[in-house]
């Protein structure tokens, strides 16, 4: 009898912790939403990406709030923030850092680049050459950089938000698949709805709304979110559903290539985090369906460009044609 009550007490305590963390998420969304009006769902997805230990790619037209979102997230979580403006003449050393000879000491002294920050905004990443883009690969995958033979650890947490303009705009270099696969999620912010845009027009534009954001989370909170969300339960039936999605992308002729193992792990990891953010200790199919477009759309290609299929239409096929229960 005593052990039963103890078990119930532990379970109740766990639910209380999950509920409190869910409230912290909502507070953070509300704070960031002060600067980015009408985009609560996109803000939640960005937080899900961060709590899952991944990196975020935001693709949209200029002026949609991509930079605002990154700075607002850094403010709301008290993270060290650096912005890198990617241009055609940017070099890898401009990102990673460089050793400079000091005549006073007769030694080389390393000057770290802007990559050594907790939240790094890689602004307009597809406006620079592939060689410079590739400078981020090791950092995003390993949380470290190798410079002149020395390996240097990056801060923890380390979160890259990259923005890119549509490849139809002039002066852009498409990101290769190897680079795209490093991003856990890709988002599009889109135009604000009518109500949000009216608020924006009525707002006092002389004041920077990002500066009014108060900190809701800390680096320790982020570490706690990552640890606890990784422990969220995924049942065998749920894993079967995930595998049916993966198999569909690999076996249907309409797909140029299927999801990679990294992509399949990213899908489940993100779904666990989304469930935890909603205050649950288990994943349901709706979690998979909610985060599916953001996690897999940029990882999918149609077999033939002329058939009209895009990443979005391929994801819609997954949602429509893959059964939740076999």
Buried (B, 14 or more C-beta within 10 A) or exposed (E): EEEEEEEEEEEEEEEEBBEEBBEBBBBBBBBBBBBBBBBBEBBBBBBBBBBBBBBBBBBBEEEBBBBBBBBBBBBBBBBEBBBBBBBEEBEBBBBBBBBEEEEEEEEEEEEBBBBBBBBBBBBBBBBBBEEBBEBBBBBBEEBEBEBEEEEBEBBEBBBBBBBBBEEEEEEBBEBEBEBEBBBBBBBBBEEBEEEBEEEBEEEEEEEEBBEEBEEBBEBEBBEBBBEBBBEBEBEEEBEEBBEBBBEBBEEBEBBBEBBBEEBBEBBBBBBBBBBBBBBBBEBBBEBBBBBBBBBBBBBBBBEEEEEEBBBEBBBBBBEEEBEBEE
